[in-house]
Amino acid sequence: MNITKPLHAAILVSDLAKSQQFYSQILQLTAVDRPLNFPGIWYQIGDWQIHLIESEQVIGDRVNEAKWGRNRHLAFAVADLAIASSQLTRHNYPFQMSASGRSALFVADPDGNIIELSQI
């Protein structure tokens, strides 16, 4: 086997409209055409995609409430972490700064999926 590149990550969401607001307006990701006939949205990030899939049941799996970065999460690079944190604060999304001291924060989407934003 020779895996050559990542293609996408699929995230289950319970309310597609709420999730679309978070991923499109708060994170400012670009939605792309999606040729499937069940509820969902695809976002393009460089050569990679996030596939939101609407599901009647979304089971949270956060095991560490004190340190969000020690839970399952997706990580993205941002150009300016201060701008990202201001955007989250302006829209009332709580976040945690990385406990490691790195220039990074962790935020939860409406279903509790953790997203890391790192300035690298």
DSSP file with accessible surface (Angstrom, degrees, kcal/mol):
  #  RESIDUE AA STRUCTURE BP1 BP2  ACC     N-H-->O    O-->H-N    N-H-->O    O-->H-N    TCO  KAPPA ALPHA  PHI   PSI    X-CA   Y-CA   Z-CA
    1    1 A M              0   0  215      0, 0.0     2,-0.3     0, 0.0     0, 0.0   0.000 360.0 360.0 360.0 141.0    0.0    0.0    0.0
    2    2 A N        -     0   0  138      0, 0.0     2,-0.4     0, 0.0     0, 0.0  -0.785 360.0-161.9-138.0  89.3    1.2    3.5   -0.8
    3    3 A I        -     0   0  136     -2,-0.3     0, 0.0     1,-0.1     0, 0.0  -0.601   9.0-175.9 -72.8 128.5   -1.0    6.2    0.5
    4    4 A T        -     0   0  118     -2,-0.4    -1,-0.1     1,-0.3     0, 0.0   0.708  53.5 -15.9-105.2 -25.0   -0.2    9.4   -1.4
    5    5 A K        -     0   0  121      0, 0.0    -1,-0.3     0, 0.0     2,-0.2  -0.948  66.5 -94.9-170.8 156.9   -2.2   12.2    0.1
    6    6 A P        -     0   0   90      0, 0.0     3,-0.1     0, 0.0    41,-0.0  -0.536  31.0-177.0 -76.2 148.1   -5.2   13.0    2.4
    7    7 A L        -     0   0  111      1,-0.4    42,-1.6    -2,-0.2     2,-0.3   0.777  53.0 -34.1-110.3 -53.3   -8.5   13.6    0.6
    8    8 A H  E     -a   49   0A  93     40,-0.2    -1,-0.4    36,-0.0     2,-0.4  -0.987  39.4-130.9-162.5 166.2  -11.1   14.6    3.2
    9    9 A A  E     -a   50   0A  23     40,-1.6    42,-3.0    -2,-0.3     2,-0.4  -0.990  23.9-142.2-123.1 137.1  -12.4   14.2    6.7
   10   10 A A  E     -a   51   0A  59     -2,-0.4     2,-0.4    40,-0.2    42,-0.2  -0.862  15.6-169.1-101.6 133.0  -16.1   13.5    7.3
   11   11 A I  E     -a   52   0A  14     40,-3.0    42,-2.8    -2,-0.4     2,-0.4  -0.986  16.7-135.0-123.8 128.3  -17.8   15.1   10.3
   12   12 A L  E     -a   53   0A  81     -2,-0.4     2,-0.3    40,-0.2    42,-0.2  -0.676  26.4-177.9 -81.7 135.7  -21.3   14.2   11.5
   13   13 A V  E     -a   54   0A   0     40,-2.5    42,-2.7    -2,-0.4     3,-0.2  -0.971  25.6-152.4-133.3 148.5  -23.5   17.1   12.4
   14   14 A S  S    S+     0   0   60     -2,-0.3     2,-0.4     1,-0.3    -1,-0.1   0.741  89.8  34.9 -92.2 -25.0  -27.1   17.1   13.8
   15   15 A D     >  -     0   0   60      1,-0.1     4,-2.4     2,-0.0    -1,-0.3  -0.895  63.9-167.1-135.2 102.4  -28.2   20.5   12.3
   16   16 A L  H  > S+     0   0   30     -2,-0.4     4,-2.8     1,-0.2     5,-0.2   0.866  88.2  54.1 -61.3 -36.9  -26.8   21.3    8.9
   17   17 A A  H  > S+     0   0   67      2,-0.2     4,-2.1     1,-0.2    -1,-0.2   0.929 110.8  45.4 -65.3 -44.4  -27.9   25.0    9.0
   18   18 A K  H  > S+     0   0  129      2,-0.2     4,-1.9     1,-0.2    -1,-0.2   0.916 115.5  47.5 -63.5 -42.5  -26.2   25.6   12.3
   19   19 A S  H  X S+     0   0    0     -4,-2.4     4,-3.0     1,-0.2     5,-0.3   0.903 109.0  53.7 -67.3 -38.9  -23.1   23.8   11.1
   20   20 A Q  H  X>S+     0   0   91     -4,-2.8     4,-2.8    -5,-0.2     5,-0.6   0.915 107.0  52.3 -61.8 -40.5  -23.1   25.7    7.8
   21   21 A Q  I  X>S+     0   0   63     -4,-2.1     4,-1.7    -5,-0.2     5,-1.3   0.932 113.7  43.9 -61.2 -44.0  -23.2   29.0    9.8
   22   22 A F  I  X>S+     0   0    0     -4,-1.9     5,-2.7     3,-0.2     4,-0.7   0.966 120.9  37.1 -65.5 -53.4  -20.2   27.9   11.8
   23   23 A Y  I  <5S+     0   0    0     -4,-3.0     6,-2.7     3,-0.2    -2,-0.2   0.872 126.8  36.1 -73.2 -35.1  -18.0   26.5    9.0
   24   24 A S  I  <5S+     0   0   34     -4,-2.8    -3,-0.2    -5,-0.3    -2,-0.2   0.922 131.1  23.6 -83.1 -47.8  -19.0   29.1    6.3
   25   25 A Q  I  <<S+     0   0  116     -4,-1.7    -3,-0.2    -5,-0.6    -2,-0.1   0.874 130.4  34.6 -92.2 -40.1  -19.4   32.3    8.3
   26   26 A I  I  <<S+     0   0    5     -5,-1.3    -3,-0.2    -4,-0.7    -4,-0.1   0.956 132.8  27.3 -81.5 -54.0  -17.2   31.8   11.5
   27   27 A L  S   <S-     0   0   29     -5,-2.7    -4,-0.2    -6,-0.1    -3,-0.2   0.656  98.4-139.7 -81.2 -15.6  -14.4   29.8   10.0
   28   28 A Q        +     0   0  135     -6,-0.4    -4,-0.2     1,-0.2     2,-0.2   0.861  38.5 166.3  60.0  41.7  -15.0   31.3    6.6
   29   29 A L        -     0   0   35     -6,-2.7     2,-0.6     1,-0.0    -1,-0.2  -0.526  38.1-113.6 -82.9 157.5  -14.4   28.1    4.6
   30   30 A T  E     -B   44   0A  97     14,-0.8    14,-2.7    -2,-0.2     2,-0.2  -0.812  24.0-141.8 -97.9 118.9  -15.4   27.8    1.0
   31   31 A A  E     -B   43   0A  51     -2,-0.6     2,-0.3    12,-0.2    12,-0.3  -0.498  19.7-163.7 -75.0 146.3  -18.3   25.4    0.2
   32   32 A V  E     -B   42   0A  47     10,-2.3    10,-0.6    -2,-0.2    -1,-0.0  -0.854  32.6 -73.3-127.2 164.4  -17.9   23.4   -3.1
   33   33 A D        -     0   0  155     -2,-0.3    -1,-0.1     8,-0.1     8,-0.0  -0.243  41.9-159.2 -57.7 145.8  -20.4   21.4   -5.2
   34   34 A R        -     0   0   47      2,-0.1     6,-0.1     6,-0.1    -1,-0.1  -0.961   8.4-160.8-133.6 111.8  -21.4   18.1   -3.7
   35   35 A P        +     0   0  109      0, 0.0     2,-0.3     0, 0.0    -2,-0.1   0.109  57.6 103.6 -86.4  26.0  -22.8   15.5   -6.1
   36   36 A L        -     0   0   79      2,-0.1     4,-0.1     1,-0.1    -2,-0.1  -0.721  64.9-139.6-109.2 160.6  -24.6   13.4   -3.5
   37   37 A N  S    S+     0   0  161     -2,-0.3    -1,-0.1     2,-0.1     3,-0.0   0.169  74.9  82.0-108.8  19.5  -28.3   13.2   -2.7
   38   38 A F  S    S-     0   0   89      1,-0.0    -2,-0.1     0, 0.0     2,-0.0  -0.874  95.6 -78.2-117.0 157.4  -28.3   13.0    1.1
   39   39 A P  S    S+     0   0   70      0, 0.0    15,-1.8     0, 0.0     2,-0.3  -0.272  78.0 104.7 -62.5 128.9  -28.0   16.1    3.4
   40   40 A G  E     - C   0  53A  13     13,-0.2     2,-0.3    -4,-0.1    13,-0.2  -0.963  50.2-131.4 177.6 172.2  -24.5   17.5    3.7
   41   41 A I  E     - C   0  52A  18     11,-1.6    11,-3.3    -2,-0.3     2,-0.4  -0.994  13.6-148.8-141.8 141.4  -22.0   20.2    2.7
   42   42 A W  E     -BC  32  51A  38    -10,-0.6   -10,-2.3    -2,-0.3     2,-0.4  -0.917   9.6-163.0-111.6 140.9  -18.4   19.9    1.4
   43   43 A Y  E     -BC  31  50A   0      7,-2.6     7,-2.1    -2,-0.4     2,-0.5  -0.974  11.0-141.1-122.4 137.7  -15.7   22.6    2.1
   44   44 A Q  E     +BC  30  49A  65    -14,-2.7   -14,-0.8    -2,-0.4     2,-0.4  -0.834  19.9 175.0 -99.9 131.1  -12.5   22.9    0.2
   45   45 A I  E >   - C   0  48A  49      3,-3.4     3,-2.2    -2,-0.5     2,-0.2  -0.897  66.8 -59.3-133.0  99.8   -9.2   23.8    2.1
   46   46 A G  T 3  S-     0   0   63     -2,-0.4    -1,-0.1     1,-0.3     0, 0.0  -0.421 118.7 -19.7  61.6-126.8   -6.3   23.7   -0.3
   47   47 A D  T 3  S+     0   0  140     -2,-0.2     2,-0.3    -3,-0.1    -1,-0.3   0.283 129.3  77.0 -92.1  11.3   -6.2   20.2   -1.8
   48   48 A W  E <   - C   0  45A  56     -3,-2.2    -3,-3.4   -40,-0.0     2,-0.3  -0.811  62.8-152.4-125.6 157.0   -8.2   18.8    1.1
   49   49 A Q  E     -aC   8  44A  37    -42,-1.6   -40,-1.6    -2,-0.3     2,-0.5  -0.942  11.9-145.4-131.6 154.8  -11.9   18.8    2.0
   50   50 A I  E     -aC   9  43A   0     -7,-2.1    -7,-2.6    -2,-0.3     2,-0.6  -0.975  18.8-157.2-109.9 130.6  -14.2   18.6    5.0
   51   51 A H  E     -aC  10  42A  15    -42,-3.0   -40,-3.0    -2,-0.5     2,-0.5  -0.946   1.7-158.2-110.2 112.1  -17.4   16.7    4.4
   52   52 A L  E     -aC  11  41A   0    -11,-3.3   -11,-1.6    -2,-0.6     2,-0.5  -0.808  10.5-168.4 -86.1 129.4  -20.2   17.6    6.8
   53   53 A I  E     -aC  12  40A  45    -42,-2.8   -40,-2.5    -2,-0.5     2,-0.3  -0.982  18.0-132.3-122.8 121.1  -22.8   14.8    6.9
   54   54 A E  E     +a   13   0A  75    -15,-1.8     2,-0.3    -2,-0.5   -40,-0.2  -0.555  32.0 177.3 -74.2 133.3  -26.2   15.4    8.6
   55   55 A S        -     0   0   35    -42,-2.7     3,-0.1    -2,-0.3    -2,-0.0  -0.991  37.8-136.1-137.8 142.4  -27.1   12.6   11.0
   56   56 A E  S    S+     0   0  208     -2,-0.3     2,-0.5     1,-0.2    -1,-0.1   0.806  99.0  43.5 -65.7 -28.6  -30.0   12.1   13.3
   57   57 A Q        +     0   0  137    -44,-0.1     2,-0.5    -3,-0.0    -1,-0.2  -0.969  62.2 175.4-126.0 119.2  -27.6   10.9   16.0
   58   58 A V        -     0   0   39     -2,-0.5     2,-0.6    -3,-0.1   -44,-0.1  -0.990  16.6-156.6-120.3 119.1  -24.3   12.6   16.8
   59   59 A I        -     0   0  131     -2,-0.5     2,-0.1     2,-0.0   -47,-0.1  -0.864  11.9-137.1-101.5 117.9  -22.5   11.1   19.7
   60   60 A G        -     0   0   65     -2,-0.6    52,-0.1     1,-0.1    53,-0.1  -0.438  17.9-174.8 -69.3 145.9  -20.0   13.3   21.5
   61   61 A D        +     0   0   69     51,-0.1     2,-0.3    -2,-0.1    11,-0.3   0.069  25.6 146.3-131.5  26.2  -16.7   11.7   22.4
   62   62 A R        +     0   0   66      1,-0.2     3,-0.1     9,-0.1     9,-0.1  -0.504  16.3 174.0 -67.8 123.1  -15.0   14.5   24.4
   63   63 A V        +     0   0  129     -2,-0.3     2,-0.4     1,-0.2    -1,-0.2   0.571  66.8  49.0-106.6 -14.1  -12.9   12.7   27.1
   64   64 A N        +     0   0   43      1,-0.1     6,-0.2     4,-0.1    -1,-0.2  -0.867  53.2 173.6-132.9  99.2  -11.1   15.7   28.5
   65   65 A E  S    S+     0   0  124     -2,-0.4     3,-0.3     1,-0.2    -1,-0.1   0.811  81.0  56.4 -71.9 -30.7  -13.2   18.8   29.3
   66   66 A A  S    S+     0   0   76      1,-0.3     2,-0.5     2,-0.1    -1,-0.2   0.861 117.3  29.9 -72.4 -36.1  -10.3   20.7   30.9
   67   67 A K    >   -     0   0   83      1,-0.1     3,-2.0     3,-0.0    -1,-0.3  -0.858  64.7-171.5-129.8  98.0   -8.0   20.5   27.9
   68   68 A W  G >  S+     0   0   27     -2,-0.5     3,-1.5    -3,-0.3    -1,-0.1   0.797  82.7  67.1 -60.8 -29.7   -9.9   20.5   24.6
   69   69 A G  G 3  S+     0   0   22      1,-0.3    -1,-0.3    37,-0.1     4,-0.1   0.639  89.7  65.5 -68.7 -10.4   -6.7   19.8   22.6
   70   70 A R  G <  S+     0   0  163     -3,-2.0    -1,-0.3    -6,-0.2     2,-0.3   0.125  92.8  78.8 -98.0  20.6   -6.5   16.3   24.3
   71   71 A N  S <  S-     0   0   11     -3,-1.5    -9,-0.1    -8,-0.1     2,-0.0  -0.755 103.2 -72.3-114.4 167.9   -9.7   15.2   22.5
   72   72 A R  S    S+     0   0  190    -11,-0.3    42,-0.6    -2,-0.3     2,-0.3  -0.382  72.0 153.6 -57.7 132.9  -10.2   14.1   18.9
   73   73 A H  E     -d  114   0B  66     40,-0.1     2,-0.4    -4,-0.1    42,-0.2  -0.991  44.9-120.8-158.8 162.8   -9.9   17.2   16.7
   74   74 A L  E     -d  115   0B  39     40,-1.8    42,-3.7    -2,-0.3     2,-0.4  -0.856  29.9-148.6-102.8 146.9   -9.1   18.6   13.3
   75   75 A A  E     -d  116   0B  58     -2,-0.4     2,-0.3    40,-0.2    42,-0.2  -0.961  15.3-179.7-124.4 137.3   -6.2   21.1   13.1
   76   76 A F  E     -d  117   0B  29     40,-2.6    42,-2.7    -2,-0.4     2,-0.3  -0.978  25.6-123.6-132.3 146.3   -5.9   24.0   10.6
   77   77 A A  E     -d  118   0B  64     -2,-0.3     2,-0.3    40,-0.2    42,-0.2  -0.659  26.6-166.5 -84.4 141.2   -3.2   26.7   10.1
   78   78 A V  E     -d  119   0B  35     40,-2.6    42,-0.6    -2,-0.3     3,-0.2  -0.943  24.7-134.2-124.6 152.6   -4.3   30.3   10.3
   79   79 A A  S    S+     0   0   98     -2,-0.3     2,-0.4     1,-0.3    -1,-0.1   0.858  96.5  17.9 -72.1 -35.1   -2.4   33.4    9.2
   80   80 A D     >  -     0   0   69      1,-0.1     4,-1.9    -3,-0.1    -1,-0.3  -0.899  58.6-166.9-145.2 107.4   -3.2   35.4   12.3
   81   81 A L  H  > S+     0   0    9     -2,-0.4     4,-3.0    -3,-0.2     5,-0.2   0.839  90.8  60.1 -65.6 -32.0   -4.4   33.7   15.6
   82   82 A A  H  > S+     0   0   60      2,-0.2     4,-2.2     1,-0.2    -1,-0.2   0.913 106.4  46.9 -63.2 -40.7   -5.4   37.1   17.0
   83   83 A I  H  > S+     0   0  111     -3,-0.2     4,-2.4     2,-0.2    -1,-0.2   0.924 112.6  50.3 -65.7 -42.8   -7.8   37.7   14.1
   84   84 A A  H  X S+     0   0   16     -4,-1.9     4,-2.3     1,-0.2    -2,-0.2   0.937 111.5  47.0 -61.4 -45.2   -9.2   34.2   14.5
   85   85 A S  H  X S+     0   0   27     -4,-3.0     4,-2.6     1,-0.2    -1,-0.2   0.896 111.3  52.0 -67.0 -35.6   -9.8   34.6   18.3
   86   86 A S  H  X S+     0   0   62     -4,-2.2     4,-2.8    -5,-0.2    -1,-0.2   0.910 108.7  51.0 -64.3 -41.2  -11.4   38.0   17.7
   87   87 A Q  H  X S+     0   0   20     -4,-2.4     4,-1.3     2,-0.2    -2,-0.2   0.929 112.4  46.0 -62.0 -44.3  -13.8   36.4   15.1
   88   88 A L  H  <>S+     0   0    2     -4,-2.3     5,-2.9     1,-0.2     3,-0.3   0.931 114.2  47.9 -65.5 -43.3  -14.8   33.7   17.6
   89   89 A T  H ><5S+     0   0   85     -4,-2.6     3,-1.9     1,-0.2    -2,-0.2   0.929 108.0  55.2 -62.9 -44.2  -15.2   36.1   20.4
   90   90 A R  H 3<5S+     0   0  154     -4,-2.8    -1,-0.2     1,-0.3    -2,-0.2   0.822 113.1  42.6 -59.3 -31.7  -17.3   38.5   18.3
   91   91 A H  T 3<5S-     0   0   72     -4,-1.3    -1,-0.3    -3,-0.3    -2,-0.2   0.199 116.9-112.2-103.5  15.6  -19.7   35.5   17.5
   92   92 A N  T < 5 +     0   0  143     -3,-1.9    -3,-0.2     1,-0.2    -2,-0.1   0.826  64.2 148.3  60.9  37.7  -19.8   34.2   21.1
   93   93 A Y      < -     0   0   42     -5,-2.9    -1,-0.2    -6,-0.1    -2,-0.1  -0.906  41.5-138.4-100.4 113.3  -17.9   31.0   20.4
   94   94 A P        +     0   0   92      0, 0.0    14,-0.7     0, 0.0     2,-0.3  -0.368  28.0 176.9 -67.2 150.1  -15.9   30.0   23.5
   95   95 A F  E     -E  107   0B  55     12,-0.2     2,-0.4    -2,-0.0    12,-0.2  -0.958  24.2-132.5-147.6 164.0  -12.4   28.7   22.9
   96   96 A Q  E     -E  106   0B  53     10,-2.4    10,-2.8    -2,-0.3     2,-0.2  -0.977  20.9-128.9-119.8 135.3   -9.4   27.5   24.9
   97   97 A M  E     -E  105   0B 102     -2,-0.4     8,-0.3     8,-0.2     2,-0.1  -0.494  45.8 -85.8 -73.5 152.0   -5.8   28.6   24.2
   98   98 A S    >   -     0   0   16      6,-2.8     3,-1.1     4,-0.3    -1,-0.1  -0.379  28.5-146.7 -61.1 132.3   -3.4   25.7   23.8
   99   99 A A  T 3  S+     0   0   73      1,-0.2    -1,-0.2     2,-0.1    -2,-0.0   0.655  93.4  71.0 -73.5 -14.2   -2.0   24.6   27.2
  100  100 A S  T 3  S-     0   0   76      1,-0.1    -1,-0.2     2,-0.1     3,-0.1   0.592 111.3-114.5 -78.3 -12.7    1.3   23.8   25.5
  101  101 A G  S <  S+     0   0   70     -3,-1.1    -2,-0.1     1,-0.3    -1,-0.1   0.360  71.7 136.5  91.9  -6.4    2.1   27.5   25.0
  102  102 A R  S    S-     0   0  115      1,-0.1     2,-2.0    -5,-0.0    -1,-0.3  -0.303  73.4 -99.5 -65.6 161.5    2.0   27.2   21.2
  103  103 A S  S    S+     0   0   57     16,-0.3    16,-2.9    -3,-0.1     2,-0.3  -0.574  86.8 110.3 -82.0  78.7    0.2   29.9   19.3
  104  104 A A  E     - F   0 118B   0     -2,-2.0    -6,-2.8    14,-0.2     2,-0.3  -0.989  46.2-164.1-152.1 155.0   -3.0   27.8   19.0
  105  105 A L  E     -EF  97 117B   0     12,-2.3    12,-2.6    -2,-0.3     2,-0.4  -0.936  13.5-137.6-139.0 164.3   -6.6   27.6   20.2
  106  106 A F  E     +EF  96 116B   8    -10,-2.8   -10,-2.4    -2,-0.3     2,-0.3  -0.986  21.5 176.2-126.1 133.0   -9.3   25.1   20.3
  107  107 A V  E     -EF  95 115B   0      8,-2.5     8,-3.4    -2,-0.4     2,-0.4  -0.950  22.1-132.1-133.4 152.2  -13.0   25.8   19.5
  108  108 A A  E     - F   0 114B  17    -14,-0.7     6,-0.2    -2,-0.3     5,-0.1  -0.875  15.8-135.0-106.6 138.8  -16.0   23.5   19.3
  109  109 A D    >   -     0   0    5      4,-2.6     3,-2.4    -2,-0.4   -90,-0.1  -0.207  48.0 -81.0 -75.8 178.1  -18.5   23.5   16.4
  110  110 A P  T 3  S+     0   0   49      0, 0.0    -1,-0.1     0, 0.0   -91,-0.1   0.759 134.1  47.6 -58.3 -21.7  -22.3   23.4   17.3
  111  111 A D  T 3  S-     0   0   34      2,-0.1     3,-0.1   -99,-0.1   -99,-0.0   0.360 123.2-101.9 -98.7   4.5  -22.1   19.6   17.8
  112  112 A G    <   +     0   0   28     -3,-2.4     2,-0.3     1,-0.3   -51,-0.1   0.497  68.3 151.6  90.8   3.2  -19.0   19.7   20.0
  113  113 A N        -     0   0   46   -101,-0.1    -4,-2.6     1,-0.1     2,-0.3  -0.540  45.2-126.9 -67.4 128.7  -16.5   18.6   17.3
  114  114 A I  E     -dF  73 108B   8    -42,-0.6   -40,-1.8    -2,-0.3     2,-0.4  -0.636  24.7-169.4 -86.5 134.0  -13.2   20.2   18.3
  115  115 A I  E     -dF  74 107B   1     -8,-3.4    -8,-2.5    -2,-0.3     2,-0.4  -0.986   9.0-151.3-121.2 128.3  -11.2   22.4   15.8
  116  116 A E  E     -dF  75 106B  16    -42,-3.7   -40,-2.6    -2,-0.4     2,-0.5  -0.851   6.3-165.2 -97.1 133.7   -7.7   23.5   16.4
  117  117 A L  E     -dF  76 105B  10    -12,-2.6   -12,-2.3    -2,-0.4     2,-0.4  -0.988  13.2-177.2-118.3 120.2   -6.5   26.8   14.8
  118  118 A S  E     -dF  77 104B  11    -42,-2.7   -40,-2.6    -2,-0.5     2,-0.7  -0.962  24.8-141.4-123.0 135.7   -2.7   27.2   14.9
  119  119 A Q  E      d   78   0B  81    -16,-2.9   -16,-0.3    -2,-0.4   -40,-0.1  -0.852 360.0 360.0 -91.8 114.4   -0.6   30.1   13.7
  120  120 A I              0   0  173     -2,-0.7    -2,-0.0   -42,-0.6   -16,-0.0  -0.817 360.0 360.0-122.6 360.0    2.5   28.6   12.2
